[in-house]
Amino acid sequence: MDDISLLRKLDKVTAPPDFEQRVMTQLARRRAALPQARRAQAFRYSLAGAAAALLVCFLVLNVFVLRNGPGRVQMAGRDATEALKASDIVPITETVNYRNEVRDASSEPRTVYILEQVSNASNKYTRY
Amino acid sequence: MMNMDEQHLVGRIQAGDEWAFAEIVHIYKDRIVNYLYQVTGDYQKAADLSQETFLRVFFKANKYRPIAPFSSWIYAIASNLAKTELKKNRRANLVSFDDIQPGLEASTPSEESTDSGLIKNLRQALEALNPRYRIPVVLKDIEGYSQEEIAEIIQRPIGTVKARISRGRNILKKQLEKATKENLSFQKREILDGRY
């Protein structure tokens, strides 16, 4: 391709006269700035590491300790007691004499209980 | 300088030897500046990018592995810097093929090969060429690298390199033909207008 062979004839340039000196000066400058840059980089990495460690600690505590731990159970019991106190329920406790209750089933006829609904209203304050 | 000497110099650069680095700069400065000038079309930018290329050679010397020639490695650094720079200034420096104006100094390709008009058109066409094609074409047709070496430099398969060189050349050829035709019609108009 004739046209492309002309590419070799395109004007060629050389480096500026002070090129080497400029490169060496720039090299010295960058080498001097290198420890500072490395320190800054190390600081950034350590900061990121500390933040990551904190996040991991928070997640571990939240998942394994705060959610299923004993503190959580105690909190639930206390919550229930407080809820009971807040309502208007009057707890009634009846004692039962089991000697009167236990009978010989073979000697007596079977007891049949007929339950009849007397009223639709129920006393919500009485709990057994 | 022999390849072994270069390997030795690189080894010393890896140990932080500035004298060896200065030697490498001395050996490659003209080649790298010229290469970057052909790719960017801007001498000042080429000098700045060359400086950055050499500084990277020094600071990244530990990453060099002697499986490839040192020249390929340094050209790879220069190519990457040029590509980044061209991308950065793509909009600002974009030269459309339509902007290649025929001038009176241009002439047909059949004339003498040193024709300055044709070379000027060629330079403009090269600058308008996408860097994807421009870099392989410059490496092949100006720097004289083989396709295998170019594949190492631009880190692409050899098939891709062949295709890009071929496509780049075709684009350049078409643009030169177009510029020549436009120039001929321009000259005709000038004659008909009685300027000659």
Boltz contact constraints between the chains, C-beta under 6 A:
constraints:
  - contact:
      token1: [A, 1]
      token2: [B, 169]
      max_distance: 6.0
  - contact:
      token1: [A, 3]
      token2: [B, 109]
      max_distance: 6.0
  - contact:
      token1: [A, 3]
      token2: [B, 173]
      max_distance: 6.0
  - contact:
      token1: [A, 3]
      token2: [B, 176]
      max_distance: 6.0
  - contact:
      token1: [A, 4]
      token2: [B, 141]
      max_distance: 6.0
  - contact:
      token1: [A, 4]
      token2: [B, 169]
      max_distance: 6.0
  - contact:
      token1: [A, 6]
      token2: [B, 122]
      max_distance: 6.0
  - contact:
      token1: [A, 7]
      token2: [B, 141]
      max_distance: 6.0
  - contact:
      token1: [A, 7]
      token2: [B, 142]
      max_distance: 6.0
  - contact:
      token1: [A, 12]
      token2: [B, 34]
      max_distance: 6.0
  - contact:
      token1: [A, 13]
      token2: [B, 34]
      max_distance: 6.0
  - contact:
      token1: [A, 13]
      token2: [B, 37]
      max_distance: 6.0
  - contact:
      token1: [A, 13]
      token2: [B, 43]
      max_distance: 6.0
  - contact:
      token1: [A, 14]
      token2: [B, 30]
      max_distance: 6.0
  - contact:
      token1: [A, 15]
      token2: [B, 29]
      max_distance: 6.0
  - contact:
      token1: [A, 15]
      token2: [B, 30]
      max_distance: 6.0
  - contact:
      token1: [A, 15]
      token2: [B, 33]
      max_distance: 6.0
  - contact:
      token1: [A, 16]
      token2: [B, 47]
      max_distance: 6.0
  - contact:
      token1: [A, 19]
      token2: [B, 29]
      max_distance: 6.0
  - contact:
      token1: [A, 20]
      token2: [B, 25]
      max_distance: 6.0
  - contact:
      token1: [A, 23]
      token2: [B, 25]
      max_distance: 6.0
  - contact:
      token1: [A, 23]
      token2: [B, 51]
      max_distance: 6.0
  - contact:
      token1: [A, 23]
      token2: [B, 54]
      max_distance: 6.0
